Amino acid sequence: MPLYEVGIYNKIVRNFVRSGEDLPEHLDAKFESTLYYARESRNREILDVKLKREFKPIDGYVVECVEKISD
């Protein structure tokens, strides 16, 4: 199964951190920076659906990059 590297950050966290405000407890400051994850998926379309479920855009998550790193 193809392996992808995915970069994700949270724009809500980024805005709080960069403005110097305290983060609400349910948010993790590590998402101010882009974090990279390895994810397997049959194809990019399926991966996009999985990522939107795991990292919901409505909660501020942004998929910054997706790169296929192996077949």
N, C-alpha and C positions, 0 to 999 in steps of 0.2 A: 504494500500500500504506500502511496506517495507520502513523503514527509515534508511539512511546511514549517518555516519559521515565521512567527507572527509577532508583530510589535504593537503593544496596546498601552494607552495612557488614559487617564480620566480628566476630562476638561474641567469638571467641577472642582476636583482636588487641585488641579494645576492653578485655577483661579484663586482658590483660598490660600494656597501656599505662596503664590507670587504676590498676593496683596497683603500678606502678613497676618491674615486673620486665622483664628483658631479653627481647626477642622472639627466638624461634628464627629462624634465618636464612631459612627457607623462607616466612616470613610477612612481609608488607609493611605497615609502620606506617601507610601512607596509608589503609588500610581501617578504622582506628579511627574515622574520621569517615565520614559517609554520602557516597558518591561517586555522581554522577549520570551516566547514560549514555543516549544516544538509541539506540533499537532499532526496526527495522521488523518488522512481523509482520502476517499476514492477520487475526489476531484475538487476543484476550487469552489464550485457552486455549493456543494454539500458543506464544505468547510465554512463558507460565509454564513450559512444558516446556523451551523453549530456555534459559531462565534457570536452571532447576534443573540442566541439564547443564553450563552454563558456570560457575555460581556454586553449587557443591554445598553443600547444607545440612549434610551430614556433615562438611564442612571448616570449618564455622562461619559461612558466609555467610547473611545475612538480607536478604531483599528487603523494604525498609522501605516503599516506595511505588511505584506504577505509575500514570502518568497519560497518557492519550491526548492528544497535542498536535496531531495533524492526521490528516485522512482521506487 
